[in-house]
Amino acid sequence: MAVIYVITAAILALVIIVASSVIIAAGLSTAVPGATATIDAMPGLIIAGIGCALILLATLVPTLVGLRRDVMRTLSSE
């Protein structure tokens, strides 16, 4: 069961890394050559919000699935 959690966390981390890389690359691109690059705070907040939502999803879904199982039946099979 722990392998599933590790794989889920790795996939979600990959999604966040790719999304943040795209947002940072877009923020650093300049329309006018020679202009200084500026980054707004909003893309960082969006990344943090998406990351928080995905981590919450990765922890709640397996927990809710586990809670639907009969505890006594699960423990007695081991």
PAPA-913552 format. One record per residue (C-alpha): chain; x, y, z; residue in one letter. Coordinates in steps of 0.1 Angstrom, whole numbers, plus 2048, in hexadecimal, padded with zeros to 3 digits. Layout:
// residues N
{chaine:A x:X y:Y z:Z residu:A}
...
//
This chain:
// residues 78
{chaine:A x:800 y:800 z:800 residu:M}
{chaine:A x:81D y:818 z:807 residu:A}
{chaine:A x:829 y:814 z:7E3 residu:V}
{chaine:A x:808 y:823 z:7D7 residu:I}
{chaine:A x:80D y:842 z:7ED residu:Y}
{chaine:A x:831 y:846 z:7E0 residu:V}
{chaine:A x:827 y:843 z:7BC residu:I}
{chaine:A x:80A y:85B z:7C1 residu:T}
{chaine:A x:820 y:875 z:7D2 residu:A}
{chaine:A x:83B y:872 z:7B7 residu:A}
{chaine:A x:821 y:877 z:79B residu:I}
{chaine:A x:812 y:895 z:7AD residu:L}
{chaine:A x:835 y:8A4 z:7B3 residu:A}
{chaine:A x:83D y:8A0 z:78E residu:L}
{chaine:A x:81D y:8B3 z:785 residu:V}
{chaine:A x:825 y:8CF z:79C residu:I}
{chaine:A x:849 y:8D2 z:790 residu:I}
{chaine:A x:83E y:8D3 z:76C residu:V}
{chaine:A x:823 y:8ED z:773 residu:A}
{chaine:A x:83A y:903 z:788 residu:S}
{chaine:A x:855 y:901 z:76D residu:S}
{chaine:A x:83C y:90C z:752 residu:V}
{chaine:A x:82F y:929 z:768 residu:I}
{chaine:A x:852 y:934 z:771 residu:I}
{chaine:A x:85E y:933 z:74D residu:A}
{chaine:A x:840 y:947 z:742 residu:A}
{chaine:A x:846 y:960 z:75E residu:G}
{chaine:A x:86B y:965 z:755 residu:L}
{chaine:A x:865 y:969 z:730 residu:S}
{chaine:A x:867 y:98D z:725 residu:T}
{chaine:A x:854 y:99C z:708 residu:A}
{chaine:A x:86D y:9B8 z:702 residu:V}
{chaine:A x:892 y:9AF z:6FE residu:P}
{chaine:A x:8A6 y:9BF z:719 residu:G}
{chaine:A x:889 y:9C3 z:731 residu:A}
{chaine:A x:88D y:9B6 z:755 residu:T}
{chaine:A x:879 y:997 z:75E residu:A}
{chaine:A x:85F y:99A z:779 residu:T}
{chaine:A x:84B y:97F z:78A residu:I}
{chaine:A x:829 y:985 z:79A residu:D}
{chaine:A x:81F y:974 z:7BA residu:A}
{chaine:A x:800 y:965 z:7AB residu:M}
{chaine:A x:811 y:948 z:798 residu:P}
{chaine:A x:822 y:93E z:7B8 residu:G}
{chaine:A x:801 y:93E z:7CA residu:L}
{chaine:A x:7F1 y:92A z:7AE residu:I}
{chaine:A x:80D y:910 z:7B1 residu:I}
{chaine:A x:80A y:90E z:7D6 residu:A}
{chaine:A x:7E4 y:90A z:7D4 residu:G}
{chaine:A x:7E6 y:8EF z:7B9 residu:I}
{chaine:A x:801 y:8DD z:7CE residu:G}
{chaine:A x:7EC y:8DF z:7ED residu:C}
{chaine:A x:7CD y:8D1 z:7DB residu:A}
{chaine:A x:7E0 y:8B4 z:7CB residu:L}
{chaine:A x:7F1 y:8AB z:7EC residu:I}
{chaine:A x:7CF y:8AC z:7FD residu:L}
{chaine:A x:7C0 y:897 z:7E2 residu:L}
{chaine:A x:7DD y:87E z:7E4 residu:A}
{chaine:A x:7D8 y:879 z:80A residu:T}
{chaine:A x:7B2 y:87A z:80C residu:L}
{chaine:A x:7A9 y:863 z:7F0 residu:V}
{chaine:A x:7BD y:845 z:7FD residu:P}
{chaine:A x:7B1 y:84C z:820 residu:T}
{chaine:A x:78D y:84D z:816 residu:L}
{chaine:A x:791 y:82D z:802 residu:V}
{chaine:A x:7A1 y:81D z:820 residu:G}
{chaine:A x:785 y:828 z:837 residu:L}
{chaine:A x:76B y:818 z:821 residu:R}
{chaine:A x:77A y:7F5 z:829 residu:R}
{chaine:A x:76F y:7E1 z:846 residu:D}
{chaine:A x:789 y:7E5 z:861 residu:V}
{chaine:A x:784 y:7C4 z:872 residu:M}
{chaine:A x:784 y:7B1 z:852 residu:R}
{chaine:A x:7A4 y:7C2 z:847 residu:T}
{chaine:A x:7B6 y:7BC z:868 residu:L}
{chaine:A x:7AB y:798 z:86A residu:S}
{chaine:A x:7B9 y:78E z:848 residu:S}
{chaine:A x:7DD y:797 z:853 residu:E}
//
